[in-house]
Each structure stands twice: as C-alpha cells, then as structure tokens.
Amino acid sequence: MNTSGRVLTTVCLGLSILLVIAVGFELKTTAASGHGNRASRGQIVPVLGDENKSSSAGRSLGHSQTQQGALKEKTIGETRKNIKVLNDFPDSQLIPMMNLIAASLGVKCNNCHVNKNGQWDFPLDDKPEKNTAREMIAMTLNINKTTFKGINEVSCFTCHRGRIRPVSLLELPIPEPTPRPAGGAQAAAGAGAAQPTVDDILNKYTAAIGGQPAIDKLKTRTMKGTYTLANGATGSYEAIQVAPDKFYIARGSQQGIAEEAFNGSAGWQKDGRGVADIRPDQLADLKIEYQFFRDIKLKDQYTRTNVRKDKLNGRDVYVITGVRPDKKRERLFFDAETGLLLRRMGYTETPLGVLPDQTDYEDYRDVDGMKVPFTVKIAVVGGFSTATRKFTEVKMNVPVDDSKFSKPTPAAGAVAPKP
C-alpha cells in the first residue's frame, strides 16, 4: 500500500471516533430566524430569487472569502469562545466548516454541542465528542498539509460518506470495473464530431434566452411565487431587482415576513425582531448572488474556461467549467439541443474540504421576449439544504418605486436583530 493509501486508512480509522463537531450553523440559523449564509441557508439565484437562500459565509460561501482581506475579517479565535483548533481561520469560514462536518457524518449540532432548556451553550465541553472532533480536525488539517502539499484531498466525507462510522469494508458484490473506451473519451464522444467552443455555447445561450437586444433592454425584474423546503415547509417569495445591483427580497413563513434589501450603497434586513444593517461580509455575498445579470451575462464572469460534453438526466449537455476572479470554480450545464442553462454548480474551498452547491433551472417560459425558468431547485450543504421555488409571476422592465430599497425606521422599542 502506498503512502497515500496508508494515510487514508489511518484517516478512516481515526474518523470513526469522530461523532461530529458542533454544527454552529444550524444553531446560528435557529437563533437568527433563518438569517445565515449560503452554506447555511442556500444560494440566492439573482435572476430567479430564492426563499431561504439568502446570506453569507455559505450562501456562496466563497464570496466572503474574497472579501476577507479588504474587510480585515476577524479570526474564529477572536470572535468565539473556547476555540482550540480553528483559531486562525477567518470567522466566516466556521459555519461552512461545521456544515461540512455535519453533512459528512449525517448528524446535527447536538451531537457535540450542549442545549439546556432550549438554549445552546457552544463553549461548553461537556460532551466528549467535541474534544474527539478537535483531534480529528487537527489530524485532517495535518494530513492535507504534510501529505498532499496543502491541497484539500482528505475531508470527513472521504471516509464517513454520511455515516457516523466510516465505511471500512467493501460492499459485496463488487461491481465490475467500467472498461475505458477505446481511443479515449474523445473517440467515445464520436470521432469527427466537432465540439463547440465556450464562445459558441455562450452565444447560443444568449440567443436562446432572447438575444442580446432583449438583454440590453433589461432594467428591472419582479418575481412572485412560493418555496418548498425539504421538510415540506412552504412560504411566499417576492423579489424586486433594479440593474445593476439593487434588490429587495421578502420571504413569508409561519413566523412572519423576513426582508433583505440593498439600495446600491447599503444593505438592511428586517424580521420580527426588528431592523438591522447587513453585516459587510454577508452583504458582499448578497451583492454577488443578486447581481442583476448573474445568470444572463456569463461571458465576463470567468478568467479561465474549458468545455466538455456530458449527460444530465438523460439529455446531452455541454459543461463549461469556469474559474472566477475570486478563484472559485463553477460548472455550467447547457442543453446541447436548446442551448438553455440547466444547472449551475459552485465549489467553495474551506480549510476542511470543498463545499458544493447546485441550482437547477426548469420550466422555461417566455416573459416579455426573455426565456425565464419558472421552477428553480437548490441544494446546498447545511440548513435548508433543499428548496424548490415555483414562480407564478415574473415581469420585466416594470416601474419600481425606489423607496422599496430604503431602510425602514425601526419601531419604537424594537430590538434590532443581530446580522
């Protein structure tokens, strides 16, 4: 067995002890009535909106990472109590890492954290699983640093695959290895079949959704609909956007209406607890996620791209892999026949591994000369990990009252929520 094999075996044995570190994300989400980050609540698709996918460290959690230098973000050790291992990492990465650990082991926050009478005591070390988790985190960080030259090749998921105890035995019967196609993948795809370039695919997408003249006319967009979470909970959703980056989002649930907005220079949020400014790192994420043309003007969003042909739900697709200026990787899946965007995936690096997020676009309809998906399915790691939005009304270029983006005056005696 080579060195990497022995290391991975050690990881599996060691991680079998790990029951899970505190999933602060879920606790934070509960405490904040659903205001968290993308990894915690899901991604907001700017063109299509989102119910509970608003936020930050995780919503597209890598966004805040690119802002850390400019914002001089505090470390986990500076902002949290009783931190032993993750002290020197940016605070915005704590929740995504907790999400990654919890999802990898298939557990909840209470596996490591203490909850007394409905109140979480995060610093408390009463549960031995918490110290075990610290040991496993340190081991994983060290393995990636010393064996894989700092690349996150090993994570909790490497061995656990959604189980508290890692998979350590082969499952029988063992499937036969898939034979490699003769002549390589290109031959299998069809010799002589010319594959389109990235520009060809993006140009076809532009034409498929309405063409450049229609895109150039876009100034405003309003959307109304409903969302359904994985647990069956439903609510209302409304989004108002003005190019290039103003937005107002309202999500309704049994707890009431939660609002978020950006007026071009400042962001605010409002819920049953009051009104507050959106924290800078969260606002950086929101501005990217709600950028008016994010799912429309794709060409200028990546510094490097490549393309390959693949299958998605039985359909031929072209997959463009792109690297953004903030170094985050994304994959865009375009229907080979219609040219429409079917899926967008993001991959965000954390010190403990890579967090994926996925958005699927379905039921494209014509709205004022533009093709718009009326069903959007989102999957992220942590929190409301799966959400389906169905739009009943989408309008383009309608008048929008600019006061909609202005921060409301807090009611007398109201307590402002923590951002």
C-alpha positions in Angstrom: 0.0 0.0 0.0 1.5 3.4 -0.9 1.8 6.4 1.4 -1.4 8.0 0.4 -3.3 4.7 0.9 -1.9 4.2 4.4 -2.8 7.8 5.2 -6.3 7.4 4.0 -6.7 4.2 6.0 -5.5 6.0 9.1 -8.0 8.7 8.4 -10.8 6.3 8.2 -9.9 4.6 11.4 -9.4 7.9 13.2 -12.6 9.5 11.9 -14.6 6.5 13.1 -14.3 8.0 16.5 -15.5 11.4 15.4 -19.1 11.8 16.0 -19.1 15.4 15.0 -18.2 18.9 15.9 -20.8 21.4 16.8 -22.7 22.4 13.8 -22.8 26.0 14.8 -24.5 26.8 11.5 -27.8 25.2 12.4 -27.8 26.8 15.8 -27.0 30.1 14.4 -29.7 29.7 11.8 -32.2 28.9 14.6 -31.1 31.9 16.6 -31.2 34.2 13.7 -34.6 33.0 12.5 -33.2 31.8 9.2 -30.7 34.6 8.6 -27.4 32.9 7.9 -25.2 32.2 5.0 -25.4 30.4 1.8 -23.9 27.2 3.1 -26.3 27.6 5.9 -29.4 28.5 4.0 -28.8 28.1 0.4 -27.9 30.2 -2.6 -29.9 33.1 -3.9 -30.1 32.9 -7.7 -30.3 36.5 -8.7 -32.2 36.0 -11.8 -34.7 33.8 -10.1 -34.5 34.6 -6.5 -34.7 32.3 -3.5 -36.8 31.8 -0.4 -34.3 30.8 2.3 -31.1 31.1 0.4 -30.0 34.5 1.5 -26.9 35.2 3.2 -23.2 34.8 3.5 -20.4 32.6 4.6 -22.1 29.8 2.9 -24.7 31.1 0.5 -21.9 31.1 -1.8 -19.7 31.0 1.0 -16.6 31.5 -1.1 -17.7 35.1 -1.8 -16.9 36.3 1.6 -13.5 34.7 1.4 -12.5 37.1 -1.4 -13.6 40.0 0.8 -11.7 38.9 3.8 -8.5 40.9 3.1 -10.3 44.1 2.2 -12.6 43.8 5.2 -9.8 42.7 7.6 -12.1 40.0 8.9 -11.5 38.8 12.5 -10.5 35.2 13.1 -12.5 32.5 14.7 -10.3 32.7 17.8 -11.0 36.4 18.1 -14.8 36.2 17.8 -15.7 32.8 19.5 -15.1 31.4 22.9 -13.2 28.2 23.8 -11.7 27.6 20.4 -8.8 25.1 20.4 -8.0 24.2 16.8 -9.6 26.6 14.2 -8.4 29.8 15.9 -6.5 31.3 13.0 -9.1 30.9 10.2 -11.5 33.7 9.2 -14.7 33.7 11.2 -16.9 33.5 8.1 -15.5 30.0 7.5 -16.6 28.5 10.8 -20.2 27.8 9.9 -19.3 26.4 6.4 -16.9 24.0 8.1 -19.4 23.0 10.7 -21.9 22.3 7.8 -19.3 20.2 6.0 -18.6 18.1 9.1 -22.3 17.6 10.0 -23.2 16.6 6.4 -20.2 14.3 6.1 -21.3 12.4 9.2 -25.0 12.7 8.9 -25.5 14.3 12.3 -26.9 17.5 13.9 -25.4 20.2 16.1 -26.5 18.4 19.3 -24.1 15.6 18.7 -21.3 17.7 20.1 -22.9 20.9 21.5 -24.9 21.2 24.6 -28.5 22.5 24.6 -30.0 23.3 28.0 -33.7 24.1 28.1 -33.7 25.2 24.5 -30.6 27.4 24.9 -27.3 26.5 23.2 -24.1 26.7 25.2 -21.5 26.5 22.4 -18.3 26.9 24.5 -19.3 24.1 26.9 -17.1 21.0 26.7 -19.5 18.6 28.5 -19.7 16.1 25.6 -16.6 14.1 24.8 -17.4 14.0 21.1 -16.4 17.7 21.0 -12.8 17.0 22.0 -12.7 14.0 19.7 -13.8 16.2 16.9 -11.0 18.6 17.7 -8.5 15.8 17.4 -9.9 14.7 14.1 -9.9 18.2 12.7 -6.3 18.6 13.6 -5.4 15.3 12.0 -7.2 16.1 8.8 -5.5 19.5 8.5 -2.1 18.0 9.1 -2.7 15.2 6.6 -3.6 17.7 3.9 -0.7 19.9 4.8 2.1 17.3 5.0 1.0 14.6 2.6 -1.0 16.5 -0.1 1.1 19.7 -0.1 -1.8 21.8 1.3 -4.4 20.6 -1.1 -7.7 19.5 0.5 -7.6 15.9 -0.7 -8.9 14.5 2.6 -12.1 15.6 4.4 -14.5 14.0 6.8 -16.6 12.9 3.8 -13.6 10.9 2.5 -14.3 8.1 4.9 -17.7 8.8 6.5 -19.9 9.3 3.5 -22.9 10.4 5.6 -22.4 8.0 8.4 -21.1 8.4 12.0 -18.8 5.5 11.4 -16.7 5.4 8.2 -17.2 2.8 5.6 -14.3 0.5 6.2 -15.4 -2.7 4.4 -16.0 -3.5 0.8 -19.7 -3.9 0.0 -20.4 -7.2 -1.9 -20.9 -8.0 -4.6 -18.1 -5.8 -6.0 -19.2 -4.3 -9.3 -17.0 -5.0 -12.4 -14.8 -2.1 -13.3 -16.1 0.1 -16.1 -13.9 -0.5 -19.2 -12.2 2.5 -20.6 -13.4 3.4 -24.1 -11.1 2.5 -26.8 -9.2 5.5 -28.2 -10.1 7.7 -25.2 -13.1 9.8 -24.3 -13.0 11.9 -27.5 -13.5 8.7 -29.6 -16.3 7.6 -27.4 -18.0 11.0 -27.9 -17.9 10.4 -31.6 -15.0 10.8 -33.9 -15.2 13.6 -36.3 -18.0 15.4 -34.3 -16.7 18.9 -33.8 -17.3 20.1 -30.3 -18.4 23.7 -29.9 -16.2 26.3 -28.2 -17.1 28.0 -25.0 -18.0 31.1 -27.0 -20.2 29.0 -29.3 -22.1 27.7 -26.3 -22.5 31.0 -24.5 -23.6 32.7 -27.8 -26.2 30.0 -28.3 -27.4 30.5 -24.7 -27.7 34.3 -25.3 -29.8 33.6 -28.4 -31.9 31.0 -26.6 -33.0 33.3 -23.7 -34.0 36.1 -26.0 -30.9 37.6 -27.8 -28.6 40.5 -27.0 -31.1 43.3 -28.0 -33.6 42.0 -25.4 -30.9 41.6 -22.8 -29.7 45.2 -23.4 -33.3 46.5 -22.7 -33.5 44.8 -19.2 -33.7 47.4 -16.4 -35.9 45.9 -13.8 -37.4 42.5 -12.8 -40.0 41.5 -10.3 -40.9 37.9 -9.3 -43.5 36.4 -7.1 -44.1 32.7 -6.1 -43.7 30.1 -3.4 -41.0 28.0 -2.0 -41.0 24.5 -0.5 -38.2 23.2 1.8 -37.1 19.6 2.0 -39.0 19.2 5.2 -42.3 20.2 3.5 -42.4 23.7 4.9 -43.8 26.3 2.4 -43.9 30.0 2.2 -44.2 33.0 -0.1 -41.4 34.6 -2.0 -41.1 38.0 -3.7 -38.0 39.6 -5.3 -37.6 43.1 -6.8 -34.4 43.9 -8.7 -33.1 47.0 -10.5 -30.0 46.8 -12.6 -27.2 46.5 -11.9 -27.4 45.5 -8.2 -30.4 46.9 -6.2 -32.6 44.3 -4.7 -35.4 43.7 -2.3 -36.3 40.2 -1.1 -39.3 39.2 1.1 -39.9 35.7 2.3 -43.1 34.7 4.1 -43.4 31.8 6.6 -45.4 30.9 9.6 -43.1 33.1 11.7 -43.9 36.2 9.5 -42.1 38.2 6.8 -38.4 38.4 6.6 -36.9 41.1 4.3 -33.5 41.9 2.9 -32.5 44.8 0.6 -29.6 46.7 -0.9 -30.1 50.3 -2.2 -26.9 50.5 -4.2 -24.7 51.6 -1.3 -26.0 49.9 1.9 -27.9 46.8 2.9 -30.5 46.1 5.6 -32.6 43.3 6.9 -35.9 43.2 8.8 -37.9 40.5 10.6 -40.0 40.1 13.7 -37.1 41.2 15.9 -36.6 44.5 14.2 -34.4 46.2 11.6 -30.6 46.0 11.3 -27.8 46.6 8.8 -26.5 43.6 6.9 -23.0 42.6 8.1 -20.3 43.6 5.5 -19.2 40.1 4.6 -22.8 38.9 4.3 -23.6 41.9 2.1 -20.7 41.1 -0.2 -22.2 37.7 -0.8 -25.7 39.1 -1.3 -24.5 41.6 -3.9 -22.9 38.8 -5.9 -25.8 36.5 -5.6 -28.4 39.1 -6.5 -26.4 40.8 -9.3 -29.0 41.5 -11.9 -27.3 39.8 -14.8 -25.6 37.0 -13.0 -27.4 34.2 -14.9 -27.7 36.2 -18.1 -24.4 37.8 -18.9 -22.0 34.9 -18.4 -19.0 35.6 -20.6 -17.2 38.1 -18.4 -17.6 36.2 -15.2 -14.7 33.8 -15.6 -10.9 34.2 -16.1 -10.4 30.7 -17.4 -12.8 28.2 -19.0 -13.0 24.8 -20.7 -15.8 22.7 -22.1 -16.7 19.0 -22.4 -19.7 17.0 -23.4 -21.7 15.0 -20.9 -25.2 13.7 -19.9 -27.6 15.3 -17.4 -30.9 13.5 -16.6 -30.6 11.6 -19.9 -30.0 14.7 -22.0 -26.9 15.7 -23.9 -25.3 18.7 -22.3 -22.2 20.9 -22.7 -20.5 21.6 -19.4 -18.4 24.7 -19.1 -16.0 24.8 -16.2 -15.0 28.3 -15.2 -12.7 29.9 -12.7 -13.9 33.2 -11.3 -11.7 36.2 -10.4 -12.1 35.1 -6.7 -10.7 31.7 -7.7 -14.0 29.9 -7.1 -14.8 27.1 -9.6 -18.2 26.8 -11.2 -19.7 24.4 -13.7 -22.5 25.4 -16.1 -24.6 22.7 -17.8 -26.2 23.8 -21.1 -28.7 21.7 -23.0 -27.0 20.7 -26.2 -30.2 21.0 -28.2 -31.9 24.1 -26.8 -28.9 25.9 -25.5 -30.6 26.7 -22.2 -28.8 26.7 -18.9 -30.0 23.6 -16.9 -27.7 23.6 -13.9 -25.2 25.8 -12.2 -22.7 24.3 -9.6 -20.3 26.0 -7.4 -17.3 24.6 -5.4 -16.1 26.5 -2.4 -12.8 25.7 -0.6 -12.8 25.6 3.1 -9.8 24.5 5.3 -11.6 21.2 5.9 -12.7 20.4 2.3 -14.8 21.6 -0.6 -18.4 22.6 -0.3 -20.6 22.1 -3.4 -23.8 24.0 -4.2 -26.2 23.3 -7.0 -29.0 25.1 -8.7 -31.3 23.5 -11.4 -33.4 25.5 -13.8 -36.6 24.1 -15.2 -39.9 25.1 -16.9 -38.5 28.0 -19.1 -41.3 30.3 -20.2 -41.4 33.5 -22.4 -41.6 36.7 -20.4 -41.6 39.9 -22.5 -39.2 38.4 -25.0 -37.0 36.7 -22.5 -36.9 33.0 -21.5 -37.1 32.6 -17.7 -37.2 29.3 -15.7 -40.3 29.2 -13.5 -39.0 26.4 -11.4 -35.7 26.5 -9.5 -34.3 23.8 -7.4 -31.5 24.5 -5.0 -29.3 22.1 -3.0 -26.5 23.2 -0.6 -24.7 21.7 2.4 -26.3 22.6 5.7 -29.5 24.1 6.9 -32.4 24.3 4.4 -30.3 22.1 2.1 -33.0 21.6 -0.5 -35.5 24.2 -1.6 -37.8 24.4 -4.7 -39.2 27.7 -5.9 -42.1 27.9 -8.2 -42.8 31.3 -9.7 -46.3 32.4 -10.6 -45.5 35.8 -11.9 -42.4 37.3 -13.5 -42.3 40.8 -15.0 -39.5 42.7 -16.8 -39.0 46.4 -17.1 -41.9 47.5 -14.9 -41.7 50.7 -12.9 -40.2 50.2 -9.4 -40.5 52.6 -6.5 -37.0 53.3 -5.4 -38.2 53.7 -1.8 -38.7 49.9 -1.7 -34.9 49.6 -1.2 -34.7 52.2 1.6 -34.1 51.1 5.2 -37.3 51.2 7.3 -37.4 53.2 10.5 -37.3 50.8 13.5 -40.5 50.7 15.5 -40.2 52.2 19.0 -38.9 49.7 21.5 -38.0 47.2 18.8 -34.8 45.1 19.3 -32.6 45.0 16.2 -31.6 41.5 15.1 -28.0 40.5 15.1 -26.7 40.5 11.5 
